[in-house]
C-alpha cells in the first residue's frame, strides 16, 4: 500500500522530526517530504501526516 519512502517519511514524523529534518536525513527536498506525506495520508484515509503516522503504526506499516 505505502511505498518504502512514504513509510520512511511517516516513521520520521512519528519520531517528531520536522519536514526539514526529514528531508536532510533522506537527502530529499522539503517539497518531496510533503508529497510523500500527503500521498501516504491519502492512501491511509488520514486527514493529516500525524494521523497517517498513527494509522501506519496501527496497521504495522512502521515501527515505533
PDB file of N, CA, C and O in Angstrom:
ATOM      1  N   UNK A   1       0.822  -1.199   0.000  1.00  0.00           N
ATOM      2  CA  UNK A   1       0.000   0.000   0.000  1.00  0.00           C
ATOM      3  C   UNK A   1       0.865   1.262   0.000  1.00  0.00           C
ATOM      4  O   UNK A   1       0.733   2.098  -0.893  1.00  0.00           O
ATOM      5  N   UNK A   2       1.748   1.407   0.989  1.00  0.00           N
ATOM      6  CA  UNK A   2       2.650   2.557   1.031  1.00  0.00           C
ATOM      7  C   UNK A   2       3.996   2.189   0.416  1.00  0.00           C
ATOM      8  O   UNK A   2       4.470   1.061   0.548  1.00  0.00           O
ATOM      9  N   UNK A   3       4.598   3.162  -0.256  1.00  0.00           N
ATOM     10  CA  UNK A   3       5.935   2.930  -0.801  1.00  0.00           C
ATOM     11  C   UNK A   3       6.943   2.949   0.354  1.00  0.00           C
ATOM     12  O   UNK A   3       6.650   3.460   1.435  1.00  0.00           O
ATOM     13  N   UNK A   4       8.118   2.393   0.117  1.00  0.00           N
ATOM     14  CA  UNK A   4       9.147   2.436   1.165  1.00  0.00           C
ATOM     15  C   UNK A   4       9.481   3.862   1.608  1.00  0.00           C
ATOM     16  O   UNK A   4       9.707   4.101   2.794  1.00  0.00           O
ATOM     17  N   UNK A   5       9.513   4.796   0.679  1.00  0.00           N
ATOM     18  CA  UNK A   5       9.839   6.188   1.036  1.00  0.00           C
ATOM     19  C   UNK A   5       8.707   6.837   1.836  1.00  0.00           C
ATOM     20  O   UNK A   5       8.966   7.627   2.744  1.00  0.00           O
ATOM     21  N   UNK A   6       7.464   6.511   1.508  1.00  0.00           N
ATOM     22  CA  UNK A   6       6.341   7.032   2.294  1.00  0.00           C
ATOM     23  C   UNK A   6       6.405   6.497   3.715  1.00  0.00           C
ATOM     24  O   UNK A   6       6.195   7.237   4.676  1.00  0.00           O
ATOM     25  N   UNK A   7       6.699   5.202   3.845  1.00  0.00           N
ATOM     26  CA  UNK A   7       6.821   4.611   5.184  1.00  0.00           C
ATOM     27  C   UNK A   7       7.967   5.260   5.957  1.00  0.00           C
ATOM     28  O   UNK A   7       7.838   5.541   7.148  1.00  0.00           O
ATOM     29  N   UNK A   8       9.077   5.494   5.279  1.00  0.00           N
ATOM     30  CA  UNK A   8      10.221   6.115   5.944  1.00  0.00           C
ATOM     31  C   UNK A   8       9.876   7.521   6.423  1.00  0.00           C
ATOM     32  O   UNK A   8      10.211   7.892   7.548  1.00  0.00           O
ATOM     33  N   UNK A   9       9.214   8.296   5.587  1.00  0.00           N
ATOM     34  CA  UNK A   9       8.800   9.650   5.991  1.00  0.00           C
ATOM     35  C   UNK A   9       7.897   9.601   7.218  1.00  0.00           C
ATOM     36  O   UNK A   9       8.095  10.355   8.170  1.00  0.00           O
ATOM     37  N   UNK A  10       6.912   8.718   7.195  1.00  0.00           N
ATOM     38  CA  UNK A  10       5.998   8.629   8.331  1.00  0.00           C
ATOM     39  C   UNK A  10       6.711   8.169   9.597  1.00  0.00           C
ATOM     40  O   UNK A  10       6.370   8.605  10.697  1.00  0.00           O
ATOM     41  N   UNK A  11       7.688   7.300   9.450  1.00  0.00           N
ATOM     42  CA  UNK A  11       8.460   6.861  10.617  1.00  0.00           C
ATOM     43  C   UNK A  11       9.207   8.042  11.225  1.00  0.00           C
ATOM     44  O   UNK A  11       9.243   8.182  12.448  1.00  0.00           O
ATOM     45  N   UNK A  12       9.802   8.893  10.396  1.00  0.00           N
ATOM     46  CA  UNK A  12      10.500  10.071  10.902  1.00  0.00           C
ATOM     47  C   UNK A  12       9.511  11.052  11.528  1.00  0.00           C
ATOM     48  O   UNK A  12       9.824  11.678  12.541  1.00  0.00           O
ATOM     49  N   UNK A  13       8.318  11.196  10.937  1.00  0.00           N
ATOM     50  CA  UNK A  13       7.282  12.052  11.524  1.00  0.00           C
ATOM     51  C   UNK A  13       6.951  11.547  12.921  1.00  0.00           C
ATOM     52  O   UNK A  13       6.834  12.330  13.865  1.00  0.00           O
ATOM     53  N   UNK A  14       6.802  10.236  13.044  1.00  0.00           N
ATOM     54  CA  UNK A  14       6.467   9.633  14.328  1.00  0.00           C
ATOM     55  C   UNK A  14       7.511   9.862  15.397  1.00  0.00           C
ATOM     56  O   UNK A  14       7.210   9.824  16.590  1.00  0.00           O
ATOM     57  N   UNK A  15       8.739  10.102  14.969  1.00  0.00           N
ATOM     58  CA  UNK A  15       9.821  10.384  15.919  1.00  0.00           C
ATOM     59  C   UNK A  15       9.940  11.877  16.218  1.00  0.00           C
ATOM     60  O   UNK A  15      10.849  12.306  16.929  1.00  0.00           O
ATOM     61  N   UNK A  16       9.011  12.664  15.668  1.00  0.00           N
ATOM     62  CA  UNK A  16       8.958  14.085  15.984  1.00  0.00           C
ATOM     63  C   UNK A  16       9.820  14.980  15.128  1.00  0.00           C
ATOM     64  O   UNK A  16      10.069  16.127  15.497  1.00  0.00           O
ATOM     65  N   UNK A  17      10.281  14.487  13.994  1.00  0.00           N
ATOM     66  CA  UNK A  17      11.139  15.287  13.114  1.00  0.00           C
ATOM     67  C   UNK A  17      10.320  16.270  12.285  1.00  0.00           C
ATOM     68  O   UNK A  17       9.177  15.996  11.920  1.00  0.00           O
ATOM     69  N   UNK A  18      10.923  17.417  11.995  1.00  0.00           N
ATOM     70  CA  UNK A  18      10.291  18.408  11.128  1.00  0.00           C
ATOM     71  C   UNK A  18      10.492  18.004   9.667  1.00  0.00           C
ATOM     72  O   UNK A  18      11.270  17.102   9.354  1.00  0.00           O
ATOM     73  N   UNK A  19       9.777  18.686   8.793  1.00  0.00           N
ATOM     74  CA  UNK A  19       9.927  18.440   7.357  1.00  0.00           C
ATOM     75  C   UNK A  19      11.378  18.634   6.936  1.00  0.00           C
ATOM     76  O   UNK A  19      11.919  17.818   6.189  1.00  0.00           O
ATOM     77  N   UNK A  20      12.008  19.700   7.404  1.00  0.00           N
ATOM     78  CA  UNK A  20      13.391  19.969   7.030  1.00  0.00           C
ATOM     79  C   UNK A  20      14.329  18.879   7.546  1.00  0.00           C
ATOM     80  O   UNK A  20      15.235  18.453   6.831  1.00  0.00           O
ATOM     81  N   UNK A  21      14.118  18.430   8.776  1.00  0.00           N
ATOM     82  CA  UNK A  21      14.966  17.371   9.334  1.00  0.00           C
ATOM     83  C   UNK A  21      14.816  16.072   8.550  1.00  0.00           C
ATOM     84  O   UNK A  21      15.797  15.378   8.285  1.00  0.00           O
ATOM     85  N   UNK A  22      13.575  15.751   8.182  1.00  0.00           N
ATOM     86  CA  UNK A  22      13.325  14.536   7.405  1.00  0.00           C
ATOM     87  C   UNK A  22      13.998  14.641   6.044  1.00  0.00           C
ATOM     88  O   UNK A  22      14.647  13.697   5.594  1.00  0.00           O
ATOM     89  N   UNK A  23      13.845  15.781   5.392  1.00  0.00           N
ATOM     90  CA  UNK A  23      14.470  15.991   4.097  1.00  0.00           C
ATOM     91  C   UNK A  23      15.979  15.850   4.173  1.00  0.00           C
ATOM     92  O   UNK A  23      16.597  15.230   3.307  1.00  0.00           O
ATOM     93  N   UNK A  24      16.573  16.426   5.213  1.00  0.00           N
ATOM     94  CA  UNK A  24      18.030  16.319   5.380  1.00  0.00           C
ATOM     95  C   UNK A  24      18.450  14.872   5.592  1.00  0.00           C
ATOM     96  O   UNK A  24      19.442  14.430   5.013  1.00  0.00           O
ATOM     97  N   UNK A  25      17.713  14.127   6.414  1.00  0.00           N
ATOM     98  CA  UNK A  25      18.050  12.730   6.706  1.00  0.00           C
ATOM     99  C   UNK A  25      17.907  11.840   5.470  1.00  0.00           C
ATOM    100  O   UNK A  25      18.681  10.905   5.269  1.00  0.00           O
ATOM    101  N   UNK A  26      16.890  12.154   4.639  1.00  0.00           N
ATOM    102  CA  UNK A  26      16.612  11.319   3.473  1.00  0.00           C
ATOM    103  C   UNK A  26      17.254  11.869   2.200  1.00  0.00           C
ATOM    104  O   UNK A  26      17.142  11.261   1.135  1.00  0.00           O
ATOM    105  N   UNK A  27      17.917  13.004   2.304  1.00  0.00           N
ATOM    106  CA  UNK A  27      18.550  13.677   1.157  1.00  0.00           C
ATOM    107  C   UNK A  27      17.548  13.992   0.051  1.00  0.00           C
ATOM    108  O   UNK A  27      17.791  13.740  -1.129  1.00  0.00           O
ATOM    109  N   UNK A  28      16.406  14.553   0.474  1.00  0.00           N
ATOM    110  CA  UNK A  28      15.371  14.981  -0.468  1.00  0.00           C
ATOM    111  C   UNK A  28      14.894  16.373  -0.058  1.00  0.00           C
ATOM    112  O   UNK A  28      15.171  16.827   1.052  1.00  0.00           O
ATOM    113  N   UNK A  29      14.183  17.039  -0.951  1.00  0.00           N
ATOM    114  CA  UNK A  29      13.706  18.392  -0.659  1.00  0.00           C
ATOM    115  C   UNK A  29      12.518  18.355   0.296  1.00  0.00           C
ATOM    116  O   UNK A  29      11.861  17.328   0.466  1.00  0.00           O
ATOM    117  N   UNK A  30      12.264  19.512   0.914  1.00  0.00           N
ATOM    118  CA  UNK A  30      11.101  19.638   1.792  1.00  0.00           C
ATOM    119  C   UNK A  30       9.815  19.346   1.026  1.00  0.00           C
ATOM    120  O   UNK A  30       8.895  18.721   1.554  1.00  0.00           O
ATOM    121  N   UNK A  31       9.759  19.811  -0.243  1.00  0.00           N
ATOM    122  CA  UNK A  31       8.564  19.571  -1.056  1.00  0.00           C
ATOM    123  C   UNK A  31       8.336  18.079  -1.280  1.00  0.00           C
ATOM    124  O   UNK A  31       7.197  17.613  -1.260  1.00  0.00           O
ATOM    125  N   UNK A  32       9.404  17.338  -1.490  1.00  0.00           N
ATOM    126  CA  UNK A  32       9.282  15.893  -1.703  1.00  0.00           C
ATOM    127  C   UNK A  32       8.813  15.206  -0.429  1.00  0.00           C
ATOM    128  O   UNK A  32       7.995  14.288  -0.485  1.00  0.00           O
ATOM    129  N   UNK A  33       9.325  15.643   0.719  1.00  0.00           N
ATOM    130  CA  UNK A  33       8.854  15.103   2.005  1.00  0.00           C
ATOM    131  C   UNK A  33       7.352  15.320   2.115  1.00  0.00           C
ATOM    132  O   UNK A  33       6.609  14.397   2.450  1.00  0.00           O
ATOM    133  N   UNK A  34       6.909  16.536   1.835  1.00  0.00           N
ATOM    134  CA  UNK A  34       5.482  16.842   1.933  1.00  0.00           C
ATOM    135  C   UNK A  34       4.661  16.004   0.951  1.00  0.00           C
ATOM    136  O   UNK A  34       3.569  15.546   1.287  1.00  0.00           O
ATOM    137  N   UNK A  35       5.184  15.804  -0.261  1.00  0.00           N
ATOM    138  CA  UNK A  35       4.474  14.979  -1.249  1.00  0.00           C
ATOM    139  C   UNK A  35       4.320  13.544  -0.755  1.00  0.00           C
ATOM    140  O   UNK A  35       3.253  12.947  -0.900  1.00  0.00           O
ATOM    141  N   UNK A  36       5.383  12.988  -0.171  1.00  0.00           N
ATOM    142  CA  UNK A  36       5.304  11.631   0.368  1.00  0.00           C
ATOM    143  C   UNK A  36       4.272  11.557   1.498  1.00  0.00           C
ATOM    144  O   UNK A  36       3.485  10.614   1.569  1.00  0.00           O
ATOM    145  N   UNK A  37       4.284  12.551   2.369  1.00  0.00           N
ATOM    146  CA  UNK A  37       3.346  12.539   3.497  1.00  0.00           C
ATOM    147  C   UNK A  37       1.896  12.695   3.037  1.00  0.00           C
ATOM    148  O   UNK A  37       1.004  12.016   3.544  1.00  0.00           O
ATOM    149  N   UNK A  38       1.668  13.579   2.087  1.00  0.00           N
ATOM    150  CA  UNK A  38       0.320  13.774   1.554  1.00  0.00           C
ATOM    151  C   UNK A  38      -0.163  12.511   0.850  1.00  0.00           C
ATOM    152  O   UNK A  38      -1.309  12.096   1.023  1.00  0.00           O
ATOM    153  N   UNK A  39       0.706  11.907   0.064  1.00  0.00           N
ATOM    154  CA  UNK A  39       0.353  10.678  -0.646  1.00  0.00           C
ATOM    155  C   UNK A  39       0.016   9.564   0.337  1.00  0.00           C
ATOM    156  O   UNK A  39      -0.970   8.848   0.162  1.00  0.00           O
ATOM    157  N   UNK A  40       0.838   9.424   1.369  1.00  0.00           N
ATOM    158  CA  UNK A  40       0.595   8.386   2.376  1.00  0.00           C
ATOM    159  C   UNK A  40      -0.717   8.645   3.108  1.00  0.00           C
ATOM    160  O   UNK A  40      -1.485   7.716   3.360  1.00  0.00           O
ATOM    161  N   UNK A  41      -0.972   9.899   3.445  1.00  0.00           N
ATOM    162  CA  UNK A  41      -2.215  10.239   4.152  1.00  0.00           C
ATOM    163  C   UNK A  41      -3.432   9.894   3.296  1.00  0.00           C
ATOM    164  O   UNK A  41      -4.413   9.350   3.803  1.00  0.00           O
ATOM    165  N   UNK A  42      -3.372  10.206   2.013  1.00  0.00           N
ATOM    166  CA  UNK A  42      -4.489   9.868   1.120  1.00  0.00           C
ATOM    167  C   UNK A  42      -4.711   8.366   1.061  1.00  0.00           C
ATOM    168  O   UNK A  42      -5.845   7.893   1.144  1.00  0.00           O
ATOM    169  N   UNK A  43      -3.624   7.619   0.918  1.00  0.00           N
ATOM    170  CA  UNK A  43      -3.740   6.161   0.840  1.00  0.00           C
ATOM    171  C   UNK A  43      -4.322   5.564   2.109  1.00  0.00           C
ATOM    172  O   UNK A  43      -5.026   4.555   2.059  1.00  0.00           O
ATOM    173  N   UNK A  44      -4.031   6.186   3.248  1.00  0.00           N
ATOM    174  CA  UNK A  44      -4.493   5.673   4.541  1.00  0.00           C
ATOM    175  C   UNK A  44      -5.811   6.295   4.986  1.00  0.00           C
ATOM    176  O   UNK A  44      -6.338   5.941   6.041  1.00  0.00           O
ATOM    177  N   UNK A  45      -6.349   7.221   4.189  1.00  0.00           N
ATOM    178  CA  UNK A  45      -7.597   7.884   4.551  1.00  0.00           C
ATOM    179  C   UNK A  45      -7.448   8.778   5.767  1.00  0.00           C
ATOM    180  O   UNK A  45      -8.379   8.935   6.556  1.00  0.00           O
ATOM    181  N   UNK A  46      -6.266   9.363   5.910  1.00  0.00           N
ATOM    182  CA  UNK A  46      -5.965  10.208   7.059  1.00  0.00           C
ATOM    183  C   UNK A  46      -6.124  11.686   6.698  1.00  0.00           C
ATOM    184  O   UNK A  46      -5.968  12.075   5.540  1.00  0.00           O
ATOM    185  N   UNK A  47      -6.435  12.496   7.701  1.00  0.00           N
ATOM    186  CA  UNK A  47      -6.645  13.922   7.485  1.00  0.00           C
ATOM    187  C   UNK A  47      -5.338  14.705   7.439  1.00  0.00           C
ATOM    188  O   UNK A  47      -5.283  15.790   6.861  1.00  0.00           O
ATOM    189  N   UNK A  48      -4.286  14.156   8.047  1.00  0.00           N
ATOM    190  CA  UNK A  48      -3.010  14.863   8.098  1.00  0.00           C
ATOM    191  C   UNK A  48      -1.876  13.866   8.328  1.00  0.00           C
ATOM    192  O   UNK A  48      -2.114  12.668   8.486  1.00  0.00           O
ATOM    193  N   UNK A  49      -0.649  14.367   8.345  1.00  0.00           N
ATOM    194  CA  UNK A  49       0.500  13.466   8.464  1.00  0.00           C
ATOM    195  C   UNK A  49       0.568  12.793   9.828  1.00  0.00           C
ATOM    196  O   UNK A  49       1.039  11.661   9.932  1.00  0.00           O
ATOM    197  N   UNK A  50       0.108  13.466  10.864  1.00  0.00           N
ATOM    198  CA  UNK A  50       0.133  12.860  12.192  1.00  0.00           C
ATOM    199  C   UNK A  50      -0.823  11.681  12.253  1.00  0.00           C
ATOM    200  O   UNK A  50      -0.479  10.621  12.776  1.00  0.00           O
ATOM    201  N   UNK A  51      -2.010  11.865  11.721  1.00  0.00           N
ATOM    202  CA  UNK A  51      -2.981  10.772  11.688  1.00  0.00           C
ATOM    203  C   UNK A  51      -2.490   9.651  10.778  1.00  0.00           C
ATOM    204  O   UNK A  51      -2.696   8.476  11.081  1.00  0.00           O
ATOM    205  N   UNK A  52      -1.851   9.997   9.678  1.00  0.00           N
ATOM    206  CA  UNK A  52      -1.296   8.976   8.785  1.00  0.00           C
ATOM    207  C   UNK A  52      -0.229   8.167   9.508  1.00  0.00           C
ATOM    208  O   UNK A  52      -0.164   6.947   9.358  1.00  0.00           O
ATOM    209  N   UNK A  53       0.595   8.830  10.278  1.00  0.00           N
ATOM    210  CA  UNK A  53       1.635   8.154  11.047  1.00  0.00           C
ATOM    211  C   UNK A  53       1.000   7.181  12.041  1.00  0.00           C
ATOM    212  O   UNK A  53       1.435   6.035  12.158  1.00  0.00           O
ATOM    213  N   UNK A  54      -0.015   7.635  12.746  1.00  0.00           N
ATOM    214  CA  UNK A  54      -0.697   6.775  13.729  1.00  0.00           C
ATOM    215  C   UNK A  54      -1.328   5.564  13.048  1.00  0.00           C
ATOM    216  O   UNK A  54      -1.212   4.443  13.543  1.00  0.00           O
ATOM    217  N   UNK A  55      -1.987   5.784  11.925  1.00  0.00           N
ATOM    218  CA  UNK A  55      -2.615   4.667  11.211  1.00  0.00           C
ATOM    219  C   UNK A  55      -1.581   3.685  10.678  1.00  0.00           C
ATOM    220  O   UNK A  55      -1.770   2.471  10.758  1.00  0.00           O
ATOM    221  N   UNK A  56      -0.492   4.208  10.136  1.00  0.00           N
ATOM    222  CA  UNK A  56       0.565   3.328   9.632  1.00  0.00           C
ATOM    223  C   UNK A  56       1.144   2.485  10.763  1.00  0.00           C
ATOM    224  O   UNK A  56       1.447   1.308  10.565  1.00  0.00           O
ATOM    225  N   UNK A  57       1.298   3.071  11.938  1.00  0.00           N
ATOM    226  CA  UNK A  57       1.783   2.322  13.093  1.00  0.00           C
ATOM    227  C   UNK A  57       0.780   1.251  13.506  1.00  0.00           C
ATOM    228  O   UNK A  57       1.151   0.101  13.744  1.00  0.00           O
ATOM    229  N   UNK A  58      -0.487   1.631  13.588  1.00  0.00           N
ATOM    230  CA  UNK A  58      -1.517   0.670  14.000  1.00  0.00           C
ATOM    231  C   UNK A  58      -1.657  -0.484  13.012  1.00  0.00           C
ATOM    232  O   UNK A  58      -1.955  -1.611  13.408  1.00  0.00           O
ATOM    233  N   UNK A  59      -1.443  -0.208  11.734  1.00  0.00           N
ATOM    234  CA  UNK A  59      -1.545  -1.237  10.697  1.00  0.00           C
ATOM    235  C   UNK A  59      -0.241  -2.016  10.522  1.00  0.00           C
ATOM    236  O   UNK A  59      -0.146  -2.880   9.650  1.00  0.00           O
ATOM    237  N   UNK A  60       0.763  -1.712  11.346  1.00  0.00           N
ATOM    238  CA  UNK A  60       2.029  -2.441  11.294  1.00  0.00           C
ATOM    239  C   UNK A  60       2.913  -2.082  10.114  1.00  0.00           C
ATOM    240  O   UNK A  60       3.798  -2.853   9.742  1.00  0.00           O
ATOM    241  N   UNK A  61       2.680  -0.915   9.521  1.00  0.00           N
ATOM    242  CA  UNK A  61       3.478  -0.495   8.375  1.00  0.00           C
ATOM    243  C   UNK A  61       4.785   0.172   8.778  1.00  0.00           C
ATOM    244  O   UNK A  61       5.746   0.186   8.008  1.00  0.00           O
ATOM    245  N   UNK A  62       4.819   0.726   9.992  1.00  0.00           N
ATOM    246  CA  UNK A  62       6.041   1.326  10.526  1.00  0.00           C
ATOM    247  C   UNK A  62       6.212   0.855  11.965  1.00  0.00           C
ATOM    248  O   UNK A  62       5.249   0.455  12.620  1.00  0.00           O
ATOM    249  N   UNK A  63       7.449   0.908  12.444  1.00  0.00           N
ATOM    250  CA  UNK A  63       7.755   0.520  13.814  1.00  0.00           C
ATOM    251  C   UNK A  63       7.771   1.759  14.696  1.00  0.00           C
ATOM    252  O   UNK A  63       7.829   2.892  14.218  1.00  0.00           O
ATOM    253  N   UNK A  64       7.718   1.511  15.982  1.00  0.00           N
ATOM    254  CA  UNK A  64       7.767   2.625  16.937  1.00  0.00           C
ATOM    255  C   UNK A  64       9.187   3.075  17.179  1.00  0.00           C
ATOM    256  O   UNK A  64       9.416   4.003  17.955  1.00  0.00           O
TER     257      UNK A  64
END
